[in-house]
Structure formats: structure tokens, C-alpha cells
Amino acid sequence: MNTANRQRTSTVKVGLLTLISITLMVISLVWLRGRGLDSGELRSEWFQDVNGMKEGAPVQMMGIRVGFVESVKAAKRDGEYGVQVAFRLNKNLGVQIPKGSMLSIEQSGLIGEQFLEITPPRLREVTLTTFKEPAKAITPGIPVKFLYGKGYIQVGTVENIEQTRDGNLVRHRMFYRVTLPGAVMPEDPLFELTLDKNGQYYLRILPKEPYLAQVPDKNLQFTVEEPLRLKRFLEIQMDSAEALRLTNEKINELLSDETIESLHSTVKNTEVLTAQAHEVMNTANALFQTTRVDLDRLVGVSEQLAQNVSDVSTNINHIIGDPKLKNELGSTIASLRESSNAMKELLNDPALKETLYATRDTSKNASQLMMTLRKTAQDSDLQNRVDSITAKLDSSLTRLNTVLSNVDALTDDEDKQVDAILNDTREAARNLKALSKKFNGHFTLFKLLF
């Protein structure tokens, strides 16, 4: 081989070696930066702030590098400015990103590089108690719902349940995971097992404070945790230090000499009060000891009274349970029922009603007659007239007696005629006198009645 051919071969070898070196260097750089020869799966998420993270920053999940940040661009969404971060995941690693994972921008050390951290949703735990019957329908796979402004929305599922029976109660230890992208659960929420419209149980999460959270965006792929800048971190630390200083000042004020002296006096008063309470308890114990006999006697009388009440109840039960008494009571009730029916029929009789109406009219007429007689008896003019007539009648009888005396001297024939006239006159006088007595008797009766 001549010199020219050897020189040409050497040049080709040097070129191939240089090309191979450059290729290896590029591959090494790409590998070191987290890039693979395979482009991988592209994901994108929106941040309000990336805190200085740049393109090519690694993407990690639980400390394992799974990709790199491909682009970091300013963007505007729904009228708000932010940053659109696009990153690729290496397919060769075979890592699946769980649904609802959290994206956060972390930093290795205080001055180390920043990277994008993927945190899978953690398994949460809650324990609730139900009765035995509904516990059969509470099984793994029931949905987990959270209260948003538009109502209850499913944010995950219950993956496992451990049940413990305690009589008629069942305790459910439930393990659930929030897998809805953008769903951030509040601290220390409230939990309930509730039936939906279809009669299926679900785990309901309520915020402890009464507020309505905003519904997460449907386009989200991850739950984003915004980074905390160092300046903001220092501000928070300063606020915490100021709050601690104020707390220390309050504690110093509370632990002043006056407060301690007051506490000493309070302790002494408490000791005195305790001693007095001890004396009162001793006095009460002595009182109970002295009244023990009376209490025992009272208990005995109470027991005897209870026994007497029991005997009375037994006797009443025997009396009530006597068949003869039951028969007599039954016959009495039947007789009363028959009497009531007969009285009802009698009252409904038309003839009786007519008789009652006639009696009522007769009573009314008698009442009117009595009122008229009372009015007549109380009439002073009528009484004067009757008295005048009686006086005149007495005067006439006196005169008649005088005439009869004068007639005794007449002849026999005349005497007979006169005797006949006298007899008629005496008869008329007796009749008038009897009539006068009757009138006097009637008026006397009316005066007594009225």
C-alpha cells in the first residue's frame, strides 16, 4: 500500500472516531439531562408561578427521575396570567402516573436546582359507625363525594373496608383515595355515610367550616400545588416570630408577681374551703349515723305500705275476677240499658208528648189564675167594699131582730103568718151569714197565700 492510500485510511479512521465520540457525548448529555432517545409521553399543566424553574429540569416521582421539562412558557387562561409547563415522561421506565397525582416545584437544597415533583394521591383513612343492617350495603368501591358549589361531586372511591362488630353496631374502618384532578380536601373535614337517590351508600365529605368550594376544572390532569417563594417563606417566618413574641409577652404578663400572688391566695382559699367541706362532710356523716334508726324505721314502714298496697291490689283483682260479680254487673248493665231504651221509647211516645204539652198549658193557666187572684186579694178597694157590705149586713140583721121582737105581740093568725115570714127571713139570714163567713174565709186564705 502506497503512502497516499495509508494517509487516506488514517483520515477516514480519525473522522469515524470523531463522529462516534460526538454521538456518544450527545447521548451522554441527553441521558444526564433526563432525555431519552424515545421522545416519551408529553404532558402539560398550568401554574401561577414556577419560581425560576427552567426548561430541561428533571421530572421526578417519589425520588425517581421519570422525565424532563420540555418547555416553560408564559400563558393566559380565563383572563388570568400564568405559566404553561410542558414535560415528557420516559416510556422505557414503565411508570404509570396515578390519576389525581399532585404536581409541585421542589428544590434540592437551598441553592440546588429546581425540579418538577409528581406525588401520587395518598391513601386516607376514616372510621364511622352504623347499625348492623345497613352495614351489609357498605362495601369497597362505594364512591367518595365532596360538597362543591354545584352540589356533591365524586372525588374518589373507597378501596378497602375493615369492619368490626360490637353488638348491634358495626365500626367501618375505610381507606379511600382522592383521585379527582384539582380536588383539594380541607383539613379535619366531617364524614358521613349517606344514601343517594338510587338507595346506594356513599362516603360524604363536608368542610368543617361552612363554605362552598369551587368545582375543579375538567381539563386538569393533575392537582397543582403552587410553589412558595423564599421571600414569602421568610415573610411567613417573620409573622410566626412576631406571633410568638406576642405570645411570650402575654405569658410574661400572666406570670407576673401580682398574678402569682393571686394564685397563692387562691390556693390558700381553696385549702380553707376544702377543710370546711371536710368538716361539713363529717357533720353530715354524723347526722346520717344518728338518723339511721329513723331511716330504717321509715324503710320498714314503706315496705309494709308496699305490702298493704300489694294485698289491696290482689283483693281488687280477686273481686274483679269473681264470675258472680261479673254476672251481676253484666245483668245490672243490661237492666240499665233496657231501662234507658224504655225511657227513650217513652219520651218518644206522641201521647206522652201531647200530655206534657197539655200539662205545660194547664200550669201556665194556673199560674195566670194565681196571679189574677193575688192581684184581686191585694186590691184595697175590693177589701173595703166587702167590709162595708158585711157591716151593712150585720146592721140589717140587728134591725131585723128588733122587728121580730115587736111582732111577738100580734094575734095568733097573724103570728102564724109572721112566723112563716120569720122562718123564711131566718133562713135567708142564715144563708147570708154563711155566705159572709165563706167570703171572709176565702179572703183570709188569699191574704195568707199572698
VOGU-3710 file (C-alpha; in Angstrom, 3 decimals, decimal comma):
1> mntanrqrts> 0,000/0,000/0,000  1,413/3,375/-1,026  1,711/6,457/1,133  -1,409/8,177/-0,290  -3,651/5,234/0,477  -2,347/4,974/4,027  -2,901/8,662/4,577  -6,480/8,428/3,238  -7,230/5,451/5,515  -5,925/7,307/8,542
11> tvkvglltli> -8,120/10,317/7,725  -11,223/8,126/7,472  -10,452/6,462/10,787  -9,986/9,793/12,522  -13,300/11,058/11,074  -15,183/7,947/12,171  -13,679/8,158/15,646  -14,600/11,820/15,898  -18,206/11,108/14,785  -18,536/8,273/17,251
21> sitlmvislv> -17,182/10,465/20,056  -19,583/13,272/19,239  -22,519/10,808/19,132  -21,545/9,305/22,497  -21,170/12,767/24,008  -24,628/13,812/22,756  -26,188/10,631/24,093  -24,481/11,129/27,435  -25,659/14,720/27,687  -29,194/13,736/26,797
31> wlrgrgldsg> -29,153/10,945/29,362  -27,708/13,202/32,022  -30,448/15,781/31,396  -33,123/13,132/31,673  -33,906/12,936/27,987  -34,191/9,559/26,331  -33,810/8,607/22,758  -37,523/7,951/22,799  -39,433/11,233/22,990  -41,922/9,776/25,532
41> elrsewfqdv> -45,397/10,953/26,537  -45,991/14,702/26,564  -47,987/16,215/29,441  -48,843/19,851/30,126  -50,103/21,737/33,176  -50,754/25,361/34,124  -49,018/27,078/37,070  -49,438/30,537/38,521  -45,706/30,640/39,339  -42,770/28,303/38,615
51> ngmkegapvq> -40,283/30,044/40,948  -37,453/30,086/38,370  -37,706/26,518/37,062  -36,220/26,286/33,543  -36,511/24,036/30,528  -34,657/20,748/30,848  -35,359/20,485/34,587  -35,862/16,884/35,683  -39,248/15,375/36,477  -39,281/13,042/39,480
61> mmgirvgfve> -41,821/10,782/41,108  -41,089/9,587/44,641  -37,411/10,486/44,068  -37,113/8,598/40,766  -36,367/10,572/37,597  -39,153/9,830/35,109  -38,798/12,658/32,554  -37,791/16,235/31,879  -39,396/19,636/31,455  -39,641/20,398/27,774
71> svkaakrdge> -40,943/23,980/27,818  -41,842/26,741/30,254  -43,940/29,480/28,625  -45,981/32,388/29,889  -49,684/31,907/29,182  -53,072/33,416/29,890  -56,100/31,364/30,896  -59,584/32,627/31,795  -58,265/36,188/31,960  -55,500/35,275/34,431
81> ygvqvafrln> -51,771/35,218/33,679  -49,687/32,170/34,492  -47,124/29,682/33,171  -47,778/26,671/30,927  -45,324/23,885/31,767  -44,913/21,008/29,280  -42,976/17,892/30,299  -42,242/14,457/28,863  -42,329/11,111/30,631  -39,960/8,305/29,633
91> knlgvqipkg> -41,819/5,267/28,348  -38,915/2,921/28,949  -39,229/3,245/32,731  -42,677/1,641/32,693  -44,006/4,019/35,377  -47,709/4,820/35,368  -48,740/8,207/36,737  -51,797/7,649/39,014  -54,857/9,721/38,316  -55,203/12,773/40,531
101> smlsieqsgl> -51,459/12,994/41,317  -50,111/16,286/42,614  -47,559/18,418/40,731  -45,237/20,619/42,754  -41,994/22,504/42,063  -39,322/21,415/44,523  -35,707/22,394/45,081  -32,769/20,199/46,073  -31,292/22,112/48,997  -31,301/25,866/49,443
111> igeqfleitp> -29,301/26,651/46,266  -29,778/23,410/44,339  -31,578/23,015/41,031  -35,339/23,027/40,847  -37,328/20,075/39,527  -40,923/19,036/38,943  -42,147/16,526/41,547  -45,061/14,148/40,923  -46,754/12,906/44,138  -49,336/10,108/43,777
121> prlrevtltt> -52,575/10,562/45,776  -52,114/9,206/49,266  -54,369/6,665/50,928  -56,588/8,298/53,557  -58,434/6,684/56,464  -61,660/7,345/58,372  -63,708/5,304/60,879  -67,508/5,515/61,066  -70,154/3,510/62,968  -73,516/2,231/61,703
131> fkepakaitp> -76,134/-0,298/62,751  -75,914/-3,934/61,770  -78,500/-3,929/58,974  -77,173/-1,070/56,772  -73,613/-2,358/57,224  -74,296/-5,063/54,612  -74,568/-2,453/51,821  -71,305/-0,680/52,777  -68,645/-2,445/50,684  -65,350/-1,480/48,971
141> gipvkflygk> -65,844/0,515/45,795  -68,502/2,908/47,099  -67,921/6,473/45,849  -66,449/9,319/47,844  -68,189/12,690/47,292  -67,342/16,226/48,362  -69,638/19,255/48,637  -68,906/21,902/45,990  -70,835/24,951/44,852  -72,819/22,872/42,356
151> gyiqvgtven> -73,579/20,027/44,753  -71,893/16,752/45,651  -69,258/15,568/43,138  -67,385/12,263/43,260  -63,706/12,817/44,094  -62,601/9,205/44,631  -63,560/5,728/45,832  -63,251/3,614/48,962  -60,601/0,989/48,200  -60,810/-1,151/51,333
161> ieqtrdgnlv> -63,039/-1,524/54,423  -62,287/-3,257/57,718  -65,446/-3,947/59,755  -65,648/-4,681/63,484  -68,937/-5,785/65,101  -69,954/-4,618/68,576  -73,406/-5,941/69,407  -75,905/-4,229/67,121  -73,283/-1,721/65,940  -70,629/-2,073/63,243
171> rhrmfyrvtl> -67,488/0,083/63,012  -66,197/0,669/59,493  -62,513/1,497/59,056  -62,494/2,805/55,483  -59,460/3,510/53,303  -60,131/5,882/50,419  -58,150/7,858/47,855  -58,986/11,236/46,273  -58,345/10,840/42,530  -60,185/13,841/41,038
181> pgavmpedpl> -57,607/16,264/39,497  -57,795/19,619/41,223  -59,705/18,323/44,267  -58,058/19,625/47,445  -59,593/18,356/50,678  -59,832/20,681/53,703  -58,101/19,967/56,972  -60,083/17,971/59,537  -63,313/17,564/57,490  -66,556/15,890/58,556
191> feltldkngq> -67,579/12,454/57,247  -70,989/10,793/56,810  -72,337/7,603/55,252  -75,377/8,635/53,205  -77,808/7,092/50,712  -78,075/8,585/47,229  -81,220/8,787/45,079  -80,757/5,172/43,960  -80,527/3,859/47,519  -76,741/3,267/47,319
201> yylrilpkep> -74,385/4,297/50,112  -71,526/6,738/49,550  -68,963/8,445/51,769  -69,794/12,135/52,042  -67,093/14,675/52,972  -68,199/18,015/54,404  -65,984/21,000/55,209  -65,871/21,771/58,904  -66,286/25,478/58,190  -69,456/26,491/56,267
211> ylaqvpdknl> -68,143/27,423/52,824  -68,680/26,193/49,244  -65,551/25,236/47,310  -65,162/25,888/43,601  -65,618/22,938/41,252  -62,260/21,780/39,758  -61,597/22,361/36,052  -62,487/19,332/33,919  -59,383/19,843/31,741  -56,958/19,350/34,619
221> qftveeplrl> -54,746/16,248/34,556  -53,041/16,849/37,907  -53,645/18,604/41,185  -51,268/21,569/41,153  -49,538/22,827/44,303  -48,182/26,313/43,757  -44,558/26,912/44,868  -43,710/29,094/47,829  -41,078/31,713/47,072  -38,247/32,287/49,513
231> krfleiqmds> -39,406/35,846/50,171  -42,889/34,702/51,016  -41,420/31,927/53,153  -39,360/34,465/55,094  -42,442/36,682/55,499  -44,353/33,774/56,951  -41,459/33,036/59,297  -41,387/36,671/60,398  -45,134/36,630/61,033  -44,718/33,452/63,059
241> aealrltnek> -41,865/35,000/65,045  -43,951/38,109/65,741  -46,878/35,980/66,886  -44,511/34,001/69,126  -43,130/37,229/70,604  -46,633/38,473/71,411  -47,440/35,111/72,967  -44,346/35,285/75,154  -45,291/38,787/76,271  -48,781/37,597/77,210
251> inellsdeti> -47,300/34,667/79,127  -44,923/37,016/80,975  -47,856/39,250/81,873  -49,781/36,267/83,155  -46,761/35,106/85,200  -46,213/38,476/86,881  -45,735/38,824/90,654  -49,289/40,029/91,143  -50,697/37,070/89,243  -48,544/34,624/91,198
261> eslhstvknt> -49,596/36,254/94,482  -53,219/35,987/93,413  -52,682/32,314/92,587  -51,149/31,764/96,048  -54,148/33,401/97,734  -56,495/31,335/95,572  -54,682/28,144/96,600  -54,923/29,108/100,278  -58,628/29,865/99,940  -59,080/26,535/98,204
271> evltaqahev> -57,343/24,767/101,097  -59,575/26,534/103,625  -62,639/25,681/101,574  -61,501/22,057/101,387  -61,114/21,923/105,156  -64,571/23,396/105,655  -66,010/20,941/103,173  -64,322/18,121/105,125  -65,960/19,351/108,335  -69,322/19,556/106,601
281> mntanalfqt> -68,905/16,002/105,336  -68,064/14,797/108,872  -71,141/16,593/110,231  -73,292/15,071/107,511  -71,849/11,625/108,306  -72,702/12,058/111,984  -76,208/13,200/111,047  -76,681/10,143/108,873  -75,476/7,911/111,723  -77,938/9,459/114,208
291> trvdldrlvg> -80,845/9,247/111,827  -80,071/5,709/110,747  -82,660/4,198/113,122  -85,342/6,577/111,862  -84,408/5,810/108,294  -84,556/2,063/108,946  -87,980/2,527/110,552  -89,126/4,615/107,599  -87,899/1,919/105,224  -89,780/-0,720/107,213
301> vseqlaqnvs> -92,993/1,320/107,153  -92,538/1,869/103,429  -92,106/-1,866/102,887  -95,242/-2,566/104,981  -97,150/0,073/102,999  -95,983/-1,507/99,757  -97,128/-4,919/101,046  -100,534/-3,475/102,009  -100,880/-1,887/98,596  -99,979/-5,231/97,048
311> dvstninhii> -102,614/-7,008/99,200  -105,235/-4,413/98,252  -104,349/-4,850/94,589  -104,649/-8,631/94,979  -108,057/-8,312/96,676  -109,271/-5,946/93,986  -108,088/-8,394/91,344  -109,972/-11,219/93,133  -113,108/-9,078/93,359  -112,873/-8,037/89,732
321> gdpklknelg> -112,187/-11,646/88,699  -115,205/-13,053/90,615  -117,553/-14,672/87,996  -120,638/-13,978/90,134  -119,777/-10,290/90,389  -119,146/-10,172/86,668  -122,567/-11,772/86,006  -124,308/-9,354/88,388  -122,545/-6,376/86,859  -123,472/-7,672/83,416
331> stiaslress> -127,137/-8,092/84,388  -127,178/-4,642/86,045  -125,702/-3,051/82,967  -128,229/-4,915/80,792  -131,091/-3,716/83,055  -129,839/-0,165/82,872  -129,586/-0,463/79,113  -133,187/-1,795/78,935  -134,409/0,980/81,243  -132,638/3,539/79,130
341> namkellndp> -134,206/2,152/75,967  -137,658/2,095/77,606  -137,253/5,669/78,829  -136,134/6,652/75,326  -139,226/4,973/73,809  -141,475/6,592/76,467  -140,036/10,035/75,746  -140,546/9,457/72,049  -144,261/8,479/72,591  -146,537/11,091/70,878
351> alketlyatr> -149,300/10,695/73,512  -146,826/11,453/76,323  -145,540/14,478/74,430  -149,134/15,716/73,990  -149,856/15,151/77,706  -146,689/17,078/78,634  -147,721/19,912/76,337  -151,235/19,964/77,933  -149,720/19,901/81,446  -147,474/22,776/80,497
361> dtsknasqlm> -150,512/24,753/79,242  -152,513/23,910/82,428  -149,568/25,026/84,590  -149,402/28,207/82,594  -153,178/28,847/83,052  -152,977/28,058/86,787  -150,068/30,435/87,086  -152,068/33,156/85,354  -155,139/32,408/87,633  -152,958/32,634/90,750
371> mtlrktaqds> -151,507/35,902/89,542  -155,073/37,237/88,995  -156,231/36,059/92,470  -153,127/37,558/94,038  -153,841/40,841/92,311  -157,517/40,688/93,432  -156,603/39,856/97,034  -154,180/42,758/97,172  -156,828/45,227/95,813  -157,625/47,600/98,764
381> dlqnrvdsit> -160,854/48,961/97,183  -162,349/45,488/96,913  -161,497/44,719/100,541  -163,142/47,995/101,671  -166,265/47,212/99,678  -166,539/43,705/101,190  -166,066/45,121/104,697  -168,749/47,753/104,014  -171,207/45,118/102,737  -170,525/42,926/105,794
391> akldssltrl> -171,109/45,860/108,158  -174,349/46,777/106,402  -175,495/43,138/106,559  -174,847/42,994/110,302  -176,800/46,239/110,777  -179,715/44,835/108,766  -179,728/41,644/110,861  -179,825/43,730/114,035  -182,782/45,741/112,781  -184,489/42,542/111,696
401> ntvlsnvdal> -184,090/41,102/115,178  -185,746/44,245/116,632  -188,684/43,909/114,237  -189,110/40,254/115,201  -189,269/41,213/118,848  -192,061/43,702/118,134  -194,021/41,168/116,166  -194,311/38,774/119,129  -197,300/40,759/120,346  -199,500/40,061/117,276
411> tddedkqvda> -202,518/37,699/117,089  -202,358/34,008/116,525  -203,322/34,159/112,875  -201,026/36,983/112,313  -198,491/35,187/114,423  -198,545/32,194/112,153  -198,125/34,351/109,118  -195,368/36,268/110,828  -193,795/33,001/111,957  -193,721/31,812/108,399
421> ilndtreaar> -192,224/35,117/107,286  -189,721/34,980/110,163  -188,747/31,458/109,369  -188,136/32,470/105,776  -186,270/35,525/106,961  -184,165/33,478/109,420  -183,376/31,033/106,697  -182,362/33,909/104,424  -180,314/35,435/107,262  -178,582/32,103/107,942
431> nlkalskkfn> -177,813/31,813/104,258  -176,476/35,359/104,138  -174,405/34,762/107,266  -172,976/31,529/105,854  -172,179/33,350/102,616  -170,483/36,107/104,596  -168,386/33,564/106,514  -167,417/31,912/103,285  -166,329/35,223/101,802  -164,377/36,084/104,956
441> ghftlfkllf> -162,704/32,643/104,932  -161,753/32,936/101,260  -160,293/36,399/101,660  -158,396/35,320/104,763  -156,921/32,396/102,803  -155,955/34,719/99,957  -154,262/37,063/102,410  -152,302/34,175/103,911  -151,257/32,905/100,494  -150,261/36,231/99,073
//
